């Protein structure tokens, strides 16, 4: 199984496992919080009974045990009031010393209101006199409630950092492979190209040799020189200059239309006022157009129409739409057309559009995407470039 081509499946699998682990962590933590809260509730119930016995006790009874029970609570915030909401006692709550009686009462009322949002008060009924014990979760339980979220946030951040580091490392490794392959290809082309140039010069000097053939050979050598130049530019910072898009695209089409079926029609349209110019490296951008057009010709089975529209955009940007009347691309495949190794051809490496994307985005700071595609009707690729 090709891991790269099935990366979405692996991503969803890993994400699913992460969600299961997260859900289990939250469930278990909530279970612990519930158990601790029940334990605190039981402790408060025991304390309430102790307070009740203290309220109805006589002076002859030994109250030390009851006092010990009430003092056993050293973590649960608690307020004891009478039926008129007057403070009788409190534990594990810090009330500022310098508050006036009115502000102190407001502070206690606010604390009671907060406690009532968590638990109903425990009522102590002693000979018709009612007292109320208000309480809320201890600080430990409050912290435990947020622990899974903090845990998930930390794990997510670490996962994101690890993913970014891995992606950057993988991308850098891919770039090194691309550059090394391109440089080596350019180097390997150099020797036979020099030999071909020498042979052409030899044939040109021979008056008996058909000079029309020599002329065509020169065209092919110029083409090979351009290809060598393109490979040499991979990995280097290309020189960009303001170029007329219609002319650059026209030159590429002029070369290709003599080498593809005559049943393929080409049309270039420039929209808007003024010249359609952009900052280009003509050699590399010609490669982009060539790759897309060759794919379009294959998609049309060498019968159909290819239209190039040059459309000025706002903010010094210009778009180049390359449309064909081919078989189109399914929605599922659109997301993968630029992935290395993806191809619908029986013969092919699946690197053409990957290289196109790198040239447009890495070397021209532009953008390329499938603007529209409909199965059985055709596809439109949009390239967005910068203007001077």
C-alpha positions in Angstrom: 0.0 0.0 0.0 1.3 3.4 -1.0 1.4 5.4 2.3 1.7 8.8 0.6 -1.3 8.2 -1.7 -3.4 7.0 1.2 -2.2 9.7 3.6 -5.8 11.0 4.2 -6.8 7.5 5.3 -3.9 7.4 7.8 -4.6 10.9 9.0 -8.3 10.1 9.7 -7.2 6.8 11.5 -4.7 8.6 13.7 -7.3 11.4 14.4 -9.9 8.7 15.3 -7.5 7.1 17.7 -6.7 10.5 19.2 -10.4 11.2 19.7 -10.9 7.8 21.3 -8.0 8.4 23.7 -9.3 11.9 24.5 -12.9 10.6 25.1 -11.5 7.9 27.4 -9.4 10.4 29.3 -12.3 12.8 29.8 -14.7 10.0 30.8 -12.2 8.6 33.4 -11.4 12.0 34.8 -15.1 12.8 35.1 -15.6 9.5 36.8 -13.0 10.4 39.3 -14.5 13.9 39.8 -17.9 12.3 40.4 -16.5 9.9 43.0 -14.6 12.7 44.8 -17.7 14.9 44.7 -19.8 12.1 46.2 -17.2 11.7 48.9 -17.3 15.4 49.7 -21.1 15.2 49.8 -20.9 12.5 52.4 -18.4 14.5 54.4 -20.7 17.5 54.3 -23.6 15.3 55.4 -21.6 14.1 58.4 -20.6 17.6 59.2 -24.2 18.8 59.0 -25.2 16.1 61.4 -22.4 17.2 63.7 -23.6 20.8 63.5 -27.1 19.7 64.2 -26.1 17.9 67.4 -24.0 20.8 68.4 -27.0 23.1 68.0 -29.3 21.0 70.3 -26.7 19.8 72.7 -26.6 20.6 76.4 -23.7 21.9 78.3 -23.3 18.5 80.1 -22.4 16.6 76.9 -18.9 16.0 75.7 -18.7 17.9 72.4 -15.1 17.3 71.5 -16.0 14.5 69.1 -18.6 16.6 67.3 -16.1 19.5 67.1 -13.5 17.1 65.7 -15.9 16.1 63.0 -16.7 19.6 61.9 -13.0 20.5 61.8 -12.2 17.4 59.7 -13.4 19.4 56.6 -10.2 21.3 55.6 -10.9 21.6 51.9 -14.6 22.0 51.1 -15.8 25.7 51.1 -18.8 25.8 53.4 -21.1 28.5 54.9 -23.6 28.0 57.7 -26.4 30.5 58.1 -29.7 30.8 60.0 -33.1 31.1 58.3 -32.6 34.8 57.8 -29.3 34.3 56.0 -27.2 35.6 58.8 -23.8 34.1 59.0 -23.2 31.5 61.8 -19.9 30.0 60.7 -17.8 29.2 57.6 -14.8 27.1 56.6 -12.3 27.2 53.8 -13.4 30.6 52.6 -11.2 33.7 52.9 -13.2 36.8 53.8 -11.3 40.1 53.7 -10.8 41.5 57.2 -11.3 45.2 56.3 -14.8 44.9 54.8 -17.6 46.8 56.3 -20.6 44.8 57.6 -22.6 45.7 54.5 -19.8 44.6 52.1 -19.1 41.5 54.2 -22.8 40.5 53.9 -22.7 41.1 50.1 -19.5 39.0 49.9 -21.3 36.2 51.8 -24.4 36.5 49.6 -22.4 36.2 46.5 -20.6 33.2 47.8 -23.9 31.5 48.8 -25.3 32.3 45.3 -22.3 30.6 43.7 -22.7 27.6 45.9 -26.4 27.2 45.1 -25.5 26.9 41.4 -23.6 23.6 42.3 -25.6 22.1 45.2 -28.8 22.7 47.1 -28.1 23.6 50.8 -28.4 21.1 53.6 -31.2 22.0 56.0 -30.7 21.6 59.8 -34.0 21.7 61.6 -33.6 22.0 65.3 -36.8 22.6 67.3 -38.4 24.6 64.6 -35.3 26.7 64.0 -33.7 26.1 60.6 -30.1 26.5 59.7 -28.6 26.1 56.2 -25.3 24.7 55.2 -24.1 25.9 51.7 -21.1 24.3 50.1 -19.4 23.9 46.7 -16.7 21.6 45.2 -13.3 21.9 46.6 -10.5 23.5 44.7 -9.1 20.0 43.9 -12.3 18.9 42.1 -12.5 22.2 40.3 -9.0 21.7 39.0 -9.6 18.1 38.0 -12.6 19.2 35.9 -10.3 21.3 33.7 -7.4 18.8 33.8 -8.5 16.8 30.7 -8.9 20.0 28.7 -5.4 21.2 29.8 -4.1 17.7 29.0 -5.7 17.7 25.5 -4.4 21.3 24.9 -0.8 20.3 25.8 -1.0 17.0 23.7 -2.5 18.9 20.8 0.2 21.6 20.9 2.9 18.9 21.1 1.3 17.0 18.3 1.1 20.2 16.2 4.7 21.0 16.8 5.7 17.4 15.9 3.6 17.5 12.8 5.0 20.8 11.6 8.6 19.7 12.3 8.0 16.4 10.5 6.3 18.2 7.5 9.1 20.7 7.2 11.7 18.0 7.4 9.9 15.9 4.8 9.4 18.9 2.6 13.1 19.8 2.9 14.1 16.3 2.1 11.8 16.3 -0.9 13.2 19.5 -2.1 16.8 18.1 -1.8 15.7 15.1 -3.9 14.0 17.3 -6.5 17.1 19.6 -6.7 19.5 16.7 -6.9 17.5 14.9 -9.5 17.1 18.1 -11.6 20.8 19.0 -11.4 21.9 15.5 -12.3 19.5 15.4 -15.2 20.8 18.8 -16.5 24.4 17.5 -16.1 23.6 14.2 -18.0 21.9 16.1 -20.8 24.9 18.3 -21.3 27.2 15.7 -22.9 24.9 14.4 -25.6 23.7 17.9 -26.3 27.2 19.1 -27.0 27.7 16.2 -29.3 24.4 17.0 -31.2 25.5 20.6 -31.6 28.7 19.4 -33.1 26.9 17.1 -35.5 24.6 19.8 -36.6 27.5 22.1 -37.4 29.1 19.2 -39.4 25.9 18.7 -41.4 25.5 22.4 -42.0 29.0 22.4 -43.6 28.0 19.5 -45.9 26.2 21.1 -49.0 24.8 17.7 -50.0 23.0 17.2 -46.7 19.3 18.3 -46.6 19.4 21.7 -44.9 15.7 21.5 -44.0 16.5 18.5 -41.8 19.4 20.5 -40.3 16.9 23.4 -39.5 14.5 21.0 -37.7 17.5 19.5 -35.8 18.5 23.0 -34.7 14.9 23.5 -33.3 15.1 20.3 -31.3 18.6 21.2 -30.0 17.2 24.6 -28.9 14.4 22.7 -27.2 16.9 20.5 -25.4 18.9 23.5 -24.3 15.8 25.0 -22.9 14.9 21.8 -21.0 18.5 21.7 -19.7 18.2 25.3 -18.6 14.9 24.5 -16.8 16.4 21.6 -14.9 19.4 23.8 -14.0 17.1 26.4 -12.6 15.5 24.0 -10.1 16.8 24.6 -6.7 18.2 28.0 -7.7 16.6 31.4 -7.2 15.2 32.1 -10.7 15.4 35.6 -12.2 12.0 37.0 -12.7 11.3 39.8 -15.2 8.2 41.5 -16.4 7.0 39.5 -19.4 4.0 39.6 -21.8 2.0 36.5 -20.9 0.3 36.3 -24.3 3.7 36.2 -26.0 5.2 33.6 -23.6 2.2 31.4 -23.7 2.0 31.8 -27.5 5.6 30.6 -27.9 4.8 27.4 -26.0 1.7 26.8 -27.9 3.4 27.5 -31.2 6.0 24.7 -30.4 3.4 22.2 -29.2 0.7 22.6 -31.8 3.1 21.2 -34.5 3.8 18.2 -32.3 0.3 17.3 -31.2 -2.7 16.2 -33.3 -4.1 18.7 -35.7 -7.5 17.9 -34.2 -6.6 19.9 -31.1 -7.5 23.6 -31.4 -5.8 26.3 -29.5 -7.1 29.7 -28.5 -5.6 32.5 -26.4 -7.8 35.4 -25.1 -6.5 38.4 -23.2 -9.2 40.2 -21.2 -9.2 43.7 -19.7 -7.4 46.8 -20.8 -3.6 47.0 -21.3 -1.0 44.3 -21.7 -1.3 41.1 -19.7 2.1 41.2 -18.1 3.5 39.3 -15.1 6.8 38.7 -13.2 8.0 35.5 -14.8 10.9 33.3 -15.5 10.0 32.5 -19.1 11.8 29.2 -19.2 10.1 27.8 -16.1 6.7 29.3 -16.7 6.8 27.8 -20.2 7.3 24.5 -18.6 4.2 25.0 -16.5 2.0 25.8 -19.5 3.5 22.9 -21.4 2.8 20.4 -18.7 -0.8 21.5 -18.3 -1.5 21.5 -22.0 0.1 18.1 -22.5 -2.2 16.7 -19.8 -5.1 18.4 -21.5 -4.3 16.8 -24.8 -4.1 13.4 -23.2 -7.4 14.0 -21.4 -9.1 14.9 -24.7 -7.6 11.9 -26.5 -6.0 14.4 -28.9 -9.4 15.7 -30.0 -10.9 18.9 -28.7 -10.2 22.6 -27.8 -7.8 24.2 -25.4 -8.5 27.8 -24.4 -6.2 30.1 -22.4 -7.7 33.2 -20.8 -5.5 35.9 -19.4 -7.6 37.8 -16.8 -6.3 40.8 -14.8 -7.2 40.7 -11.1 -7.1 43.3 -8.4 -4.1 44.1 -6.2 -1.5 43.6 -8.9 -2.4 40.0 -9.6 -3.3 38.4 -12.9 -4.9 35.0 -13.6 -4.2 32.5 -16.4 -7.0 30.0 -16.9 -6.2 26.9 -19.1 -9.4 25.1 -20.1 -9.9 21.9 -22.0 -12.8 19.8 -23.3 -11.5 16.5 -22.0 -12.8 13.9 -19.7 -12.7 16.0 -16.6 -11.6 15.2 -13.0 -13.8 13.7 -10.3 -14.2 15.6 -7.0 -12.3 12.9 -5.2 -9.4 13.2 -7.6 -9.2 17.0 -7.6 -7.8 17.0 -4.1 -4.9 14.7 -5.2 -4.0 16.0 -8.7 -0.9 17.8 -7.3 0.3 14.9 -5.1 3.6 13.3 -6.2 2.9 9.9 -7.8 -0.8 10.5 -8.5 -1.7 9.8 -12.2 -4.6 8.5 -14.1 -2.4 7.5 -17.0 -1.3 3.9 -17.6 2.2 5.2 -18.2 3.4 8.1 -16.2 5.3 9.0 -13.0 2.6 11.5 -11.7 5.2 14.2 -11.2 4.2 16.8 -13.9 1.6 18.7 -11.9 3.6 18.4 -8.7 6.5 20.1 -10.5 4.0 22.7 -11.9 2.8 23.5 -8.4 6.4 23.9 -7.1 7.3 26.2 -10.0 4.2 28.4 -9.6 4.2 28.6 -5.8 7.9 28.3 -4.8 9.5 30.2 -7.6 6.8 32.7 -8.7 5.1 33.2 -5.3 1.8 32.4 -7.1 -1.0 30.0 -6.8 -2.4 27.2 -8.9 -5.6 25.1 -8.4 -8.4 23.4 -10.3 -10.9 26.2 -10.8 -13.6 24.0 -12.3 -13.9 20.4 -13.5 -16.9 18.4 -14.7 -16.6 14.7 -15.6 -17.1 14.3 -19.3 -17.0 18.0 -20.1 -13.5 19.3 -19.2 -11.3 21.0 -16.7 -10.0 24.5 -16.0 -6.7 25.1 -14.2 -6.2 28.6 -12.8 -2.7 30.1 -12.2 -2.4 33.4 -10.3 0.7 35.4 -10.8 2.1 38.7 -9.5 2.4 41.8 -11.7 5.2 44.4 -11.4 
